[in-house]
Amino acid sequence: MKYFMPSLALFISMNCSAETYTIGVEQADFLPHYGVDEQSSYQGFARDVLDMFAEHAGVTLVYKPLPVPDLPHVRSSFRLSSKTEPQVLAQFDEFLASRRADIEQLKNEYKIEDSINSEYFGLEQWKIDFLKRQKAKQQAEGS
């Protein structure tokens, strides 16, 4: 098994084709960073960055949502890791450096910095929505 983690807990395993990787992604909703919808489709900023990398590297990525305990998990790290595919890490590092402007543009589109500076930092979207509804309700009752 090959490991590849940009803070959202991923693992990569190589399929039959040398150019296709299956990436285990956290089955959670932490948008705009990443999320999995009802159809198990991986989405968000991380998906777009990984898709850009796949195009750049000429590989195919297949996303497989998994529960957190089934993934190698390091919440505080934005580093990638792989025990058996160091060339993937080298390609990803080169990609990040060469496409810095594109990634910054994606950050702006997804308002990544806004969510990092939010009072709700680190919370899943459903919790944020709940807290905002509670706050609105309390403000309406206080009016």
N, C-alpha and C positions, 0 to 999 in steps of 0.2 A: 504494500500500500504506500502511496506517495502522498506527502502532506504539503499543503499550499494554503497559507492562512493570512488574509488581509483583515485581521481583527474581527471578522465576523464568523470565524470558525469554518474553515473549509478543509476538505481533503480531496486529493486528486488520485484517481486510479486510472491507469492507462488501459484503454480498450484494445481490441484486436488491432486496429489501425494505430500506427505509431503517431499519427497526427490528431487523434481524438482523445480527450481527457474527460473523465467524469469528475465533477466537482461536487462534493457534499457541501450543502449550504444549510445554515441554521434555519430550521422551520419555525420562524418567528416573524413578527411584524415590527420592524424598527425603522420605519420609513421616516425620512427620505433616504436613509443610508441603504437599507435593504429590506425586503419583505417577500412573503410567499402568499399569493392569492388563493382563492377557493379552488382553482384548477391546478394548484401546485406549481404555478408559474413563478419563477424567481424574478424579482423586479427591483428597481431602485438604482441609486447612484453606483453602488458596487457592481451591479449587473452591467451597467453601461461601461464602466471602466474595464471590467473583465472582457466584455464583448469587443471593446476597442483593442485590448491586448491580443485577443484571439485573431482578429483581423490583421494586426501588425505582425504577429508571429507566424501566421499561416497555419494555425491549428483550429480545431473545432472543440468547443467546450459544451458539455452536456451538464446541466444543473440537476442535482438530486437533493431535494429537501429532506433533512433528517432531524430527529430530535437532538437537542443539545448534548445529552450524554453520549450519543453515538459519534460525536465529532471531537477532534482535539481542540481544546478551547482555551484561548488566551484573550480575555476581553480587553486587557489594557494595552495590547500590542497591535501595531499596524504593520508589523513585519510579516514577511512570508516565510514559510518553512517547508522544506522537502528533504526527506531522508535519502531519496534515491534519484531525484531529478534536479540536480544543481543547475543544469542548463536552463531550466524553466525559470528559476530565480534570477539568473543572469539576464535572460531575455526580458523578464518583467522589470527588473531594475533599469535596463537600458530603455525600455518602453516608457517608463515613468519619467525618465530624464528627457527623452526626446519629444514627448507629447505633453510636457508640463502646461503649455498654454491651453491645450484642448481639455485637460483635466480641470484646470482652473475654471474654464468656461462651464463645464459640467457642474462643478461645485456651485457656481453662481446660479445655474438653472435650477438645481435641486435645493438651493439655499442651505447648503451644508453648514456653513459658518453660523447662520442664524440659529440652526437647531443646536449647535454646540454651545452657544451662548445663552440658550433658553433656560428659564427657571425649571424646565422639565427635562433637562439633560439626563440622558441615560434611561429614560422611561420608554416603554413600548407605546406605540401610537394609541392603542385602545385605552391605556391608562391616562394618557394626555387628554384624549377626548373626554373621558369621564371627569377628570379634574376640572377641565374647562367648563363642562356642563354644571358641575357642582358650584364652581365659582360664580357663573352667570345666575344660577338659581339663588345663591346667597345674596348677590347684588340686587336681584329683583325683589327679594323679600325684604331687603333693607331699605328699599326706595319708598 
